[in-house]
Amino acid sequence: MSTENVRIVELNSENWYDCCKLEVSIEQKEFLEPNAISIAQSKFEPTLRPYAIYSGEKVVGFLMYNSVEEELDAYWVYRIMVDKEFQGKGIGKAATKLMISEMAKLPNAKKIVVGYHPENLGAHNLYLSLGFIDHGDRFGKEMEVIKNITK
């Protein structure tokens, strides 16, 4: 599958329900909240930016980040997932690159942080491949990795 057709589209009335129906693999379920929870959260926290991930014309994933700086003086990725049927095809990496490009446009963007469970090897490999570095920051059960933004 080609990743050149991967794009991210702000969540809207036409794609939100498709995002709610997406699922991760059984092994990953313990690491992520359902997309419906994230979508609801975005309605109560207006600084969150939810997006559908498309491959061609099909919704295949979901991501969300915060548009204001938080801990570690950084912008945070809240969610990123690709449906179990579309994993392992480079879609998550392509979508994460697009998200990083969007986040880099935020005011004073110098760092992006994402947290994930240390046993989530898929997330670990993805973020490592994109230049995120583990500086030892931990929040609860999650490890936080940081990517410095260069403009």
DSSP file (Angstrom, degrees, kcal/mol; ACC not computed):
  #  RESIDUE AA STRUCTURE BP1 BP2  ACC     N-H-->O    O-->H-N    N-H-->O    O-->H-N    TCO  KAPPA ALPHA  PHI   PSI    X-CA   Y-CA   Z-CA
    1    1 A M              0   0    0      0, 0.0     2,-0.2     0, 0.0    90,-0.0   0.000 360.0 360.0 360.0 133.0    0.0    0.0    0.0
    2    2 A S        -     0   0    0      1,-0.1     3,-0.4     2,-0.0    87,-0.0  -0.557 360.0-157.6 -78.8 140.1    1.3    3.4   -0.9
    3    3 A T  S >  S+     0   0    0     -2,-0.2     3,-1.5     1,-0.2    -1,-0.1   0.439  77.7  88.2 -96.1   0.5    1.6    6.0    1.8
    4    4 A E  T 3  S+     0   0    0      1,-0.3    -1,-0.2    51,-0.0    -2,-0.0   0.694  85.0  56.8 -71.1 -15.4    1.5    8.9   -0.6
    5    5 A N  T 3  S+     0   0    0     -3,-0.4    51,-1.9     2,-0.0     2,-0.3   0.327  81.7 114.7 -94.0   7.1   -2.3    8.9   -0.4
    6    6 A V  E <   +A   55   0A   0     -3,-1.5     2,-0.3    49,-0.2    49,-0.2  -0.620  38.3 159.1 -79.9 133.9   -2.2    9.3    3.4
    7    7 A R  E     -A   54   0A   0     47,-1.9    47,-3.1    -2,-0.3     2,-0.4  -0.976  34.3-130.7-147.4 159.5   -3.6   12.6    4.6
    8    8 A I  E     -A   53   0A   0     -2,-0.3     2,-0.4    45,-0.2    45,-0.2  -0.949  21.3-171.0-115.4 138.6   -5.0   14.0    7.8
    9    9 A V  E     -A   52   0A   0     43,-2.5    43,-3.1    -2,-0.4     3,-0.1  -0.990  32.2-104.0-130.0 131.6   -8.3   15.9    7.9
   10   10 A E  E     -A   51   0A   0     -2,-0.4    41,-0.3    41,-0.2     5,-0.1  -0.227  50.9 -94.0 -52.4 141.9   -9.8   17.8   10.8
   11   11 A L        +     0   0    0     39,-2.4     2,-0.2     4,-0.1    -1,-0.1  -0.347  62.0 160.2 -59.7 135.5  -12.6   15.8   12.5
   12   12 A N    >>  -     0   0    0     -3,-0.1     4,-1.9    -2,-0.0     3,-0.9  -0.833  56.3 -78.7-148.0-176.6  -15.9   16.9   11.1
   13   13 A S  T 34 S+     0   0    0     -2,-0.2     4,-0.2     1,-0.2    -2,-0.1   0.693 124.7  51.6 -65.3 -18.4  -19.5   15.8   10.7
   14   14 A E  T 34 S+     0   0    0      1,-0.1    -1,-0.2     2,-0.1     4,-0.2   0.672 120.2  26.9 -93.3 -18.1  -18.6   13.5    7.8
   15   15 A N  T <> S+     0   0    0     -3,-0.9     4,-1.8    -5,-0.1    -2,-0.2   0.548  92.4  88.0-122.9  -7.9  -15.7   11.5    9.4
   16   16 A W  H  X S+     0   0    0     -4,-1.9     4,-1.7     1,-0.2    -3,-0.1   0.896  91.8  48.3 -63.7 -40.0  -16.2   11.4   13.2
   17   17 A Y  H  > S+     0   0    0      1,-0.2     4,-1.3     2,-0.2    -1,-0.2   0.892 108.1  54.3 -69.6 -37.7  -18.4    8.3   13.2
   18   18 A D  H  > S+     0   0    0      1,-0.2     4,-0.6     2,-0.2     3,-0.3   0.890 107.5  52.2 -59.9 -38.1  -16.0    6.4   11.0
   19   19 A C  H >< S+     0   0    0     -4,-1.8     3,-0.9     1,-0.2    16,-0.3   0.879 104.8  55.7 -64.9 -37.3  -13.3    7.3   13.6
   20   20 A C  H 3< S+     0   0    0     -4,-1.7    16,-0.3     1,-0.2    -1,-0.2   0.809 104.6  53.8 -64.7 -29.3  -15.4    5.9   16.4
   21   21 A K  H 3< S+     0   0    0     -4,-1.3    -1,-0.2    -3,-0.3    -2,-0.2   0.608  85.2 106.8 -82.9 -12.0  -15.7    2.5   14.6
   22   22 A L    <<  -     0   0    0     -3,-0.9     2,-0.3    -4,-0.6    13,-0.3  -0.344  51.4-165.7 -69.3 148.9  -11.9    2.0   14.2
   23   23 A E        -     0   0    0     11,-0.1    61,-3.2    12,-0.1    62,-0.3  -0.982  14.4-141.0-136.9 147.6  -10.2   -0.5   16.4
   24   24 A V        -     0   0    0     -2,-0.3    59,-0.1    59,-0.2     5,-0.1  -0.478  46.4 -77.8 -92.0 173.6   -6.7   -1.4   17.4
   25   25 A S    >>  -     0   0    0     -2,-0.2     4,-1.1     1,-0.1     3,-1.1  -0.255  44.0-105.8 -68.1 161.6   -5.5   -5.0   17.8
   26   26 A I  G >4 S+     0   0    0      1,-0.3     3,-0.6     2,-0.2     4,-0.4   0.879 121.5  56.0 -55.6 -40.4   -6.4   -7.0   20.9
   27   27 A E  G 34 S+     0   0    0      1,-0.2    -1,-0.3     2,-0.1     3,-0.2   0.769 109.8  45.9 -64.6 -26.0   -2.8   -6.6   22.1
   28   28 A Q  G X> S+     0   0    0     -3,-1.1     3,-2.2     1,-0.2     4,-0.8   0.617  85.8  89.8 -92.9 -14.4   -3.0   -2.8   21.9
   29   29 A K  G X< S+     0   0    0     -4,-1.1     3,-0.6    -3,-0.6    -1,-0.2   0.823  83.2  57.0 -56.7 -34.3   -6.5   -2.3   23.5
   30   30 A E  G 34 S+     0   0    0     -4,-0.4    -1,-0.3    -3,-0.2    -2,-0.1   0.669 105.8  52.7 -71.8 -13.8   -5.0   -1.9   27.0
   31   31 A F  G <4 S+     0   0    0     -3,-2.2     2,-0.4     1,-0.1    -1,-0.2   0.668 107.7  47.4 -95.0 -19.1   -2.8    1.0   25.8
   32   32 A L  S << S-     0   0    0     -4,-0.8    -1,-0.1    -3,-0.6    -8,-0.1  -0.958  70.2-129.4-132.0 142.1   -5.4    3.3   24.2
   33   33 A E        -     0   0    0     -2,-0.4     5,-0.0     1,-0.1    -2,-0.0  -0.485  49.4 -88.5 -73.1 154.7   -8.8    4.7   25.0
   34   34 A P    >>  -     0   0    0      0, 0.0     4,-1.4     0, 0.0     3,-1.0  -0.336  35.7-116.2 -61.1 150.0  -11.5    4.2   22.4
   35   35 A N  H 3> S+     0   0    0    -13,-0.3     4,-2.8     1,-0.3     5,-0.2   0.826 113.6  65.1 -58.9 -32.4  -11.6    7.0   19.8
   36   36 A A  H 3> S+     0   0    0    -16,-0.3     4,-2.3     1,-0.2    -1,-0.3   0.870 100.6  51.4 -59.6 -36.0  -15.1    8.0   21.0
   37   37 A I  H <> S+     0   0    0     -3,-1.0     4,-2.6     2,-0.2    -1,-0.2   0.926 111.1  47.2 -65.5 -44.9  -13.6    9.0   24.4
   38   38 A S  H  X S+     0   0    0     -4,-1.4     4,-2.1     2,-0.2    -2,-0.2   0.897 111.4  50.8 -63.8 -40.3  -11.0   11.2   22.7
   39   39 A I  H  X S+     0   0    0     -4,-2.8     4,-0.9     2,-0.2    -1,-0.2   0.924 111.3  47.8 -64.7 -43.5  -13.6   12.8   20.5
   40   40 A A  H >X S+     0   0    0     -4,-2.3     3,-1.0     1,-0.2     4,-0.8   0.924 109.5  54.0 -61.6 -43.5  -15.8   13.6   23.5
   41   41 A Q  H >X S+     0   0    0     -4,-2.6     4,-1.7     1,-0.3     3,-1.1   0.887 102.9  57.5 -57.1 -40.0  -12.7   14.9   25.3
   42   42 A S  H 3< S+     0   0    0     -4,-2.1    -1,-0.3     1,-0.3     6,-0.2   0.754 100.7  57.3 -65.5 -23.0  -12.0   17.3   22.4
   43   43 A K  H << S+     0   0    0     -3,-1.0    -1,-0.3    -4,-0.9    -2,-0.2   0.713 113.8  38.2 -79.2 -20.5  -15.5   18.8   22.8
   44   44 A F  H << S+     0   0    0     -3,-1.1    -2,-0.2    -4,-0.8    -1,-0.2   0.588 117.3  50.5-104.1 -15.4  -14.8   19.8   26.4
   45   45 A E  S >< S-     0   0    0     -4,-1.7     3,-2.2    -5,-0.2    -1,-0.2  -0.839  70.0-170.6-122.2  90.8  -11.2   20.8   25.9
   46   46 A P  T 3  S+     0   0    0      0, 0.0    -1,-0.1     0, 0.0    -4,-0.1   0.578  78.1  68.1 -66.5  -9.6  -11.2   23.2   23.0
   47   47 A T  T 3  S+     0   0    0      2,-0.0    20,-2.5    19,-0.0     2,-0.2   0.611  79.5  98.9 -82.7 -10.0   -7.5   23.3   22.6
   48   48 A L  E <   - B   0  66A   0     -3,-2.2    18,-0.2    18,-0.2    -3,-0.0  -0.568  62.8-153.1 -77.8 140.0   -7.4   19.7   21.5
   49   49 A R  E     - B   0  65A   0     16,-3.4    16,-1.5    -2,-0.2     2,-0.3  -0.896  10.8-166.5-117.7  99.5   -7.2   19.2   17.7
   50   50 A P  E     - B   0  64A   0      0, 0.0   -39,-2.4     0, 0.0     2,-0.3  -0.660   8.4-177.4 -88.8 143.2   -8.7   15.8   16.5
   51   51 A Y  E     -AB  10  63A   0     12,-3.1    12,-2.3    -2,-0.3     2,-0.4  -0.983  23.7-132.8-136.8 146.3   -8.1   14.5   13.0
   52   52 A A  E     -AB   9  62A   0    -43,-3.1   -43,-2.5    -2,-0.3     2,-0.6  -0.795  23.4-136.4 -90.3 142.3   -9.1   11.6   10.9
   53   53 A I  E     -AB   8  61A   0      8,-2.8     7,-3.2    -2,-0.4     8,-1.5  -0.901  23.8-164.2-100.4 125.6   -6.4    9.7    9.1
   54   54 A Y  E     -AB   7  59A   0    -47,-3.1   -47,-1.9    -2,-0.6     2,-0.5  -0.855  21.0-165.1-110.3 144.3   -7.2    8.9    5.5
   55   55 A S  E >  S-AB   6  58A   0      3,-2.4     3,-1.8    -2,-0.4     2,-0.4  -0.962  80.9 -42.6-119.9 109.8   -5.7    6.5    3.1
   56   56 A G  T 3  S-     0   0    0    -51,-1.9   -49,-0.1    -2,-0.5    -2,-0.0  -0.597 124.9 -26.8  65.8-124.6   -7.2    7.5   -0.2
   57   57 A E  T 3  S+     0   0    0     -2,-0.4     2,-0.4    -3,-0.1    -1,-0.2   0.344 118.9  96.4-101.6   4.8  -10.9    8.1    0.5
   58   58 A K  E <  S-B   55   0A   0     -3,-1.8    -3,-2.4     2,-0.0     2,-0.5  -0.813  73.4-128.0-104.1 134.7  -11.1    5.7    3.5
   59   59 A V  E     +B   54   0A   0     -2,-0.4    -5,-0.3    -5,-0.2     3,-0.1  -0.685  39.1 160.1 -75.4 121.3  -10.8    6.7    7.2
   60   60 A V  E     +     0   0A   0     -7,-3.2    23,-3.3    -2,-0.5     2,-0.3   0.428  55.3   7.7-124.1  -4.7   -8.2    4.4    8.6
   61   61 A G  E     -BC  53  82A   0     -8,-1.5    -8,-2.8    21,-0.3     2,-0.3  -0.963  55.6-132.6-165.1 179.9   -7.0    6.1   11.8
   62   62 A F  E     +BC  52  81A   0     19,-2.1    19,-2.6    -2,-0.3     2,-0.3  -0.996  17.8 176.0-146.2 143.0   -7.4    8.9   14.3
   63   63 A L  E     -BC  51  80A   0    -12,-2.3   -12,-3.1    -2,-0.3     2,-0.3  -0.982   3.8-175.0-145.7 159.8   -5.0   11.4   16.0
   64   64 A M  E     +BC  50  79A   0     15,-2.5    14,-2.7    -2,-0.3    15,-2.1  -0.972   3.8 176.5-155.9 138.3   -5.3   14.3   18.3
   65   65 A Y  E     -BC  49  77A   0    -16,-1.5   -16,-3.4    -2,-0.3     2,-0.4  -0.919  32.1-106.8-137.6 166.0   -2.9   16.8   19.8
   66   66 A N  E     -B   48   0A   0     10,-2.6   -18,-0.2    -2,-0.3    10,-0.1  -0.774  13.9-152.9 -96.7 138.6   -3.0   19.9   22.0
   67   67 A S  S    S+     0   0    0    -20,-2.5     2,-0.3    -2,-0.4   -19,-0.1   0.272  77.2  66.4 -95.2  10.8   -2.6   23.3   20.5
   68   68 A V  S    S-     0   0    0    -21,-0.1     8,-0.5     8,-0.1    -2,-0.1  -0.963  92.2-101.0-127.0 149.9   -1.3   24.9   23.7
   69   69 A E        +     0   0    0     -2,-0.3     6,-0.2     6,-0.1     2,-0.1  -0.369  45.5 170.2 -67.8 146.2    2.0   24.1   25.4
   70   70 A E  B >>  -G   74   0B   0      4,-3.3     3,-1.1     1,-0.4     4,-0.7  -0.329  44.3  -8.4-129.3-148.5    1.9   21.9   28.5
   71   71 A E  G >4 S+     0   0    0      1,-0.3     3,-1.0     2,-0.2    -1,-0.4  -0.083 126.7  25.9 -51.4 153.0    4.4   20.1   30.7
   72   72 A L  G 34 S-     0   0    0      1,-0.2    -1,-0.3    -3,-0.1     3,-0.1   0.664 124.6 -85.2  63.6  18.5    8.0   20.1   29.6
   73   73 A D  G <4 S+     0   0    0     -3,-1.1     2,-0.3     1,-0.2    37,-0.2   0.909  99.4 118.5  50.7  47.8    7.2   23.4   27.7
   74   74 A A  B << S-G   70   0B   0     -3,-1.0    -4,-3.3    -4,-0.7     2,-0.4  -0.890  71.7-107.1-138.5 163.7    6.1   21.3   24.8
   75   75 A Y  E     - d   0 112A   0     36,-2.4    38,-2.7    -2,-0.3     2,-0.4  -0.792  42.6-138.5 -90.2 139.5    3.1   20.6   22.6
   76   76 A W  E     - d   0 113A   0     -8,-0.5   -10,-2.6    -2,-0.4     2,-0.5  -0.825   8.3-139.2-111.4 138.8    1.6   17.1   23.4
   77   77 A V  E     -Cd  65 114A   0     36,-2.7    38,-0.6    -2,-0.4   -12,-0.3  -0.811  20.1-176.3 -84.3 126.3    0.3   14.4   21.1
   78   78 A Y  E     +     0   0A   0    -14,-2.7     2,-0.3    -2,-0.5   -13,-0.2   0.844  61.1   1.1 -94.0 -39.9   -2.8   12.9   22.8
   79   79 A R  E     +C   64   0A   0    -15,-2.1   -15,-2.5   -47,-0.1    -1,-0.3  -0.999  50.7 168.7-149.2 145.4   -3.7   10.1   20.5
   80   80 A I  E     +C   63   0A   0     -2,-0.3     2,-0.3   -17,-0.2   -17,-0.2  -0.845  18.8 154.5-154.2 127.2   -2.6    8.4   17.4
   81   81 A M  E     -C   62   0A   0    -19,-2.6   -19,-2.1    -2,-0.3     2,-0.4  -0.996  26.9-154.3-149.5 151.9   -4.0    5.1   16.2
   82   82 A V  E     -C   61   0A   0     -2,-0.3   -21,-0.3   -21,-0.2     5,-0.1  -0.990  39.9 -99.6-124.6 137.1   -4.4    3.2   12.9
   83   83 A D    >>  -     0   0    0    -23,-3.3     3,-2.4    -2,-0.4     4,-0.5  -0.189  33.3-114.6 -55.2 145.1   -7.1    0.6   12.6
   84   84 A K  G >4 S+     0   0    0    -61,-3.2     3,-0.6     1,-0.3    -1,-0.1   0.782 114.9  59.3 -54.6 -30.7   -5.9   -3.0   13.0
   85   85 A E  G 34 S+     0   0    0    -62,-0.3    -1,-0.3     1,-0.2    -2,-0.1   0.658 111.7  39.7 -72.9 -15.2   -6.7   -3.8    9.3
   86   86 A F  G X4 S+     0   0    0     -3,-2.4     3,-0.7   -26,-0.2     5,-0.4   0.303  87.0 118.4-118.9   7.4   -4.3   -1.1    8.1
   87   87 A Q  T <<  +     0   0    0     -3,-0.6    -4,-0.0    -4,-0.5    -3,-0.0  -0.360  65.6  34.1 -74.4 156.3   -1.4   -1.4   10.5
   88   88 A G  T 3  S+     0   0    0     -2,-0.1    -1,-0.2     1,-0.0    -4,-0.0   0.635  90.2  98.1  78.9  14.8    2.1   -2.3    9.3
   89   89 A K  S <  S-     0   0    0     -3,-0.7    -2,-0.1   -87,-0.0    -1,-0.0   0.307 100.3-103.2-116.0   5.8    1.7   -0.4    6.0
   90   90 A G  S  > S+     0   0    0    -87,-0.0     4,-2.3    -4,-0.0     5,-0.2   0.467  88.1 120.1  86.6   1.4    3.5    2.8    7.0
   91   91 A I  H  > S+     0   0    0     -5,-0.4     4,-2.9     2,-0.2     5,-0.2   0.921  72.5  50.9 -66.6 -44.0    0.3    4.8    7.4
   92   92 A G  H  > S+     0   0    0      1,-0.2     4,-2.3     2,-0.2    -1,-0.2   0.902 112.2  47.0 -60.6 -41.8    0.9    5.6   11.1
   93   93 A K  H  > S+     0   0    0      2,-0.2     4,-2.2     1,-0.2    -1,-0.2   0.927 113.3  48.1 -66.3 -44.7    4.4    6.9   10.3
   94   94 A A  H  X S+     0   0    0     -4,-2.3     4,-1.9     1,-0.2    -2,-0.2   0.920 114.1  46.7 -61.8 -43.8    3.1    9.0    7.3
   95   95 A A  H  X S+     0   0    0     -4,-2.9     4,-2.5     1,-0.2    -1,-0.2   0.884 110.2  53.1 -67.0 -38.1    0.3   10.4    9.4
   96   96 A T  H  X S+     0   0    0     -4,-2.3     4,-2.7    -5,-0.2    -1,-0.2   0.895 107.3  51.8 -65.1 -39.1    2.6   11.2   12.3
   97   97 A K  H  X S+     0   0    0     -4,-2.2     4,-2.0     2,-0.2    -1,-0.2   0.916 110.5  48.5 -61.3 -42.7    4.9   13.1   10.0
   98   98 A L  H  X S+     0   0    0     -4,-1.9     4,-1.9     2,-0.2    -2,-0.2   0.907 111.6  49.9 -63.7 -40.8    1.9   15.1    8.7
   99   99 A M  H  X S+     0   0    0     -4,-2.5     4,-2.9     1,-0.2     5,-0.2   0.915 108.1  52.5 -64.3 -43.2    0.9   15.8   12.3
  100  100 A I  H  X S+     0   0    0     -4,-2.7     4,-2.3     1,-0.2    -1,-0.2   0.900 107.6  52.9 -59.3 -40.9    4.4   16.9   13.3
  101  101 A S  H  X S+     0   0    0     -4,-2.0     4,-0.5     2,-0.2    -1,-0.2   0.901 111.6  45.7 -61.5 -41.0    4.3   19.4   10.3
  102  102 A E  H >< S+     0   0    0     -4,-1.9     3,-1.2     1,-0.2     4,-0.3   0.923 113.1  49.3 -66.9 -44.3    1.0   20.8   11.6
  103  103 A M  H >< S+     0   0    0     -4,-2.9     3,-1.7     1,-0.3    -2,-0.2   0.835 100.9  63.9 -65.8 -32.5    2.3   21.0   15.2
  104  104 A A  H 3< S+     0   0    0     -4,-2.3     5,-0.3     1,-0.3    -1,-0.3   0.722  95.8  60.9 -64.5 -20.0    5.5   22.8   14.1
  105  105 A K  T << S+     0   0    0     -3,-1.2    -1,-0.3    -4,-0.5    -2,-0.2   0.577  81.4 108.5 -81.6 -10.5    3.3   25.7   12.9
  106  106 A L  S X  S-     0   0    0     -3,-1.7     3,-1.7    -4,-0.3   -38,-0.1  -0.295  88.8 -78.2 -67.2 153.5    2.0   26.3   16.4
  107  107 A P  T 3  S-     0   0    0      0, 0.0    -1,-0.2     0, 0.0    -2,-0.1  -0.263 110.3  -8.0 -56.9 128.8    3.2   29.4   18.2
  108  108 A N  T 3  S-     0   0    0      1,-0.2     2,-0.4    -3,-0.1    -3,-0.1   0.761  85.5-179.2  60.4  28.2    6.7   29.1   19.6
  109  109 A A    <   +     0   0    0     -3,-1.7    -1,-0.2    -5,-0.3     3,-0.1  -0.465  23.0 142.8 -68.1 117.5    6.8   25.3   18.8
  110  110 A K        +     0   0    0     -2,-0.4    39,-3.3     1,-0.4     2,-0.3   0.588  63.6  26.6-122.4 -29.3   10.1   23.9   19.9
  111  111 A K  E     - E   0 148A   0     37,-0.3   -36,-2.4   -38,-0.2     2,-0.4  -0.993  53.8-159.0-142.1 145.9    9.3   20.5   21.3
  112  112 A I  E     -dE  75 147A   0     35,-2.4    35,-2.7    -2,-0.3     2,-0.4  -0.986  16.5-166.2-120.4 135.5    6.6   17.8   20.7
  113  113 A V  E     -dE  76 146A   0    -38,-2.7   -36,-2.7    -2,-0.4     2,-0.4  -0.951   7.7-177.3-122.8 141.7    6.0   15.2   23.4
  114  114 A V  E     -dE  77 145A   0     31,-2.0    31,-2.5    -2,-0.4     2,-0.4  -0.999  11.3-152.4-135.1 140.2    4.2   11.9   23.3
  115  115 A G  E     + E   0 144A   0    -38,-0.6     2,-0.3    -2,-0.4    29,-0.2  -0.876  21.5 161.1-110.4 144.1    3.5    9.5   26.1
  116  116 A Y  E     - E   0 143A   0     27,-2.2    27,-2.6    -2,-0.4   -84,-0.1  -0.987  45.9 -88.0-155.2 160.3    3.0    5.8   25.7
  117  117 A H    >   -     0   0    0     -2,-0.3     3,-2.4    25,-0.2     7,-0.2  -0.509  37.8-127.4 -69.8 133.5    3.1    2.6   27.7
  118  118 A P  T 3  S+     0   0    0      0, 0.0    -1,-0.1     0, 0.0    24,-0.1   0.744 108.0  57.4 -57.2 -24.2    6.6    1.2   27.7
  119  119 A E  T 3  S+     0   0    0      1,-0.1     2,-1.7     2,-0.0     3,-0.2   0.515  77.9  99.1 -85.3  -3.6    5.3   -2.2   26.6
  120  120 A N    <>  +     0   0    0     -3,-2.4     4,-2.3     1,-0.2     3,-0.2  -0.618  49.4 175.2 -83.6  85.2    3.7   -0.7   23.5
  121  121 A L  H  > S+     0   0    0     -2,-1.7     4,-2.8     1,-0.2     5,-0.2   0.815  72.7  59.1 -66.3 -31.8    6.5   -1.7   21.1
  122  122 A G  H  > S+     0   0    0      2,-0.2     4,-2.1     1,-0.2    -1,-0.2   0.940 110.0  42.9 -61.4 -46.3    4.7   -0.5   18.0
  123  123 A A  H  > S+     0   0    0      2,-0.2     4,-2.7     1,-0.2     5,-0.3   0.920 113.2  53.4 -64.3 -43.7    4.5    3.1   19.5
  124  124 A H  H  X S+     0   0    0     -4,-2.3     4,-2.3     1,-0.2     5,-0.2   0.939 111.5  44.2 -57.5 -49.1    8.1    2.8   20.7
  125  125 A N  H  X S+     0   0    0     -4,-2.8     4,-2.1     2,-0.2    -1,-0.2   0.888 113.1  52.2 -65.4 -39.2    9.4    1.8   17.2
  126  126 A L  H  X S+     0   0    0     -4,-2.1     4,-0.9    -5,-0.2    -2,-0.2   0.964 113.6  41.3 -60.2 -53.8    7.3    4.5   15.5
  127  127 A Y  H  <>S+     0   0    0     -4,-2.7     5,-2.5     1,-0.2     3,-0.5   0.870 113.4  53.3 -68.1 -36.3    8.5    7.4   17.6
  128  128 A L  H ><5S+     0   0    0     -4,-2.3     3,-1.5    -5,-0.3    -1,-0.2   0.914 106.9  53.0 -60.9 -42.5   12.1    6.2   17.7
  129  129 A S  H 3<5S+     0   0    0     -4,-2.1    -1,-0.2     1,-0.3    -2,-0.2   0.721 107.9  52.3 -66.7 -20.4   12.1    6.1   13.9
  130  130 A L  T 3<5S-     0   0    0     -4,-0.9    -1,-0.3    -3,-0.5    -2,-0.2   0.271 124.4 -97.9-101.4  10.6   10.8    9.7   13.8
  131  131 A G  T < 5 +     0   0    0     -3,-1.5    17,-0.4     1,-0.3     2,-0.3   0.624  69.0 150.7  89.0  13.1   13.5   11.1   16.0
  132  132 A F      < -     0   0    0     -5,-2.5     2,-0.4    15,-0.1    -1,-0.3  -0.599  31.5-151.7 -75.6 141.3   11.7   11.2   19.4
  133  133 A I  E     -F  146   0A   0     13,-3.1    13,-2.8    -2,-0.3     2,-0.7  -0.935  12.0-131.6-122.2 138.6   14.2   10.8   22.3
  134  134 A D  E     +F  145   0A   0     -2,-0.4    11,-0.2    11,-0.2    -2,-0.0  -0.792  25.1 173.7 -88.4 113.0   13.6    9.3   25.7
  135  135 A H  E     -     0   0A   0     -2,-0.7    -1,-0.1     9,-0.6    10,-0.1   0.233  62.0 -95.4-101.4  11.4   15.1   11.7   28.3
  136  136 A G  E    S+     0   0A   0      8,-0.3     2,-0.3     1,-0.3     9,-0.1   0.526  73.2 151.4  89.6   6.3   13.7    9.7   31.2
  137  137 A D  E     -     0   0A   0      7,-0.5     7,-2.6     2,-0.0     2,-0.4  -0.558  20.1-177.5 -74.7 133.6   10.5   11.7   31.7
  138  138 A R  E     -F  143   0A   0     -2,-0.3     2,-0.4     5,-0.2     5,-0.2  -0.992  18.5-173.2-133.5 139.8    7.7    9.6   33.2
  139  139 A F  E >   -F  142   0A   0      3,-2.2     3,-2.0    -2,-0.4     2,-0.2  -0.928  67.9 -52.5-131.4 107.3    4.1   10.4   34.0
  140  140 A G  T 3  S-     0   0    0     -2,-0.4     0, 0.0     1,-0.3     0, 0.0  -0.457 121.5 -17.6  62.9-129.4    2.3    7.7   35.8
  141  141 A K  T 3  S+     0   0    0     -2,-0.2     2,-0.3    -3,-0.1    -1,-0.3   0.483 121.3  90.7 -86.0  -3.5    2.7    4.4   33.8
  142  142 A E  E <   - F   0 139A   0     -3,-2.0    -3,-2.2   -25,-0.2     2,-0.4  -0.681  65.1-142.2-100.7 147.9    3.7    6.2   30.6
  143  143 A M  E     -EF 116 138A   0    -27,-2.6   -27,-2.2    -2,-0.3     2,-0.5  -0.824  18.7-141.6 -98.3 145.6    7.1    7.2   29.3
  144  144 A E  E     -E  115   0A   0     -7,-2.6    -9,-0.6    -2,-0.4    -7,-0.5  -0.912  13.3-167.0-111.0 133.4    7.4   10.5   27.5
  145  145 A V  E     -EF 114 134A   0    -31,-2.5   -31,-2.0    -2,-0.5     2,-0.4  -0.913  10.3-146.4-119.1 149.9    9.6   10.9   24.5
  146  146 A I  E     -EF 113 133A   0    -13,-2.8   -13,-3.1    -2,-0.4     2,-0.5  -0.909  10.4-165.4-123.4 138.6   10.5   14.3   23.0
  147  147 A K  E     -E  112   0A   0    -35,-2.7   -35,-2.4    -2,-0.4     2,-0.3  -0.991  20.1-138.5-120.0 125.0   11.1   15.5   19.5
  148  148 A N  E     -E  111   0A   0     -2,-0.5     2,-0.5   -17,-0.4   -37,-0.3  -0.645  18.4-133.0 -80.1 138.0   12.8   18.9   19.0
  149  149 A I        -     0   0    0    -39,-3.3     2,-0.5    -2,-0.3    -1,-0.0  -0.790  17.7-165.4 -95.1 129.0   11.3   21.0   16.2
  150  150 A T              0   0    0     -2,-0.5   -40,-0.0     1,-0.1   -46,-0.0  -0.954 360.0 360.0-113.2 134.0   13.7   22.6   13.8
  151  151 A K              0   0    0     -2,-0.5    -1,-0.1   -41,-0.0   -41,-0.0   0.392 360.0 360.0-112.3 360.0   12.3   25.4   11.6
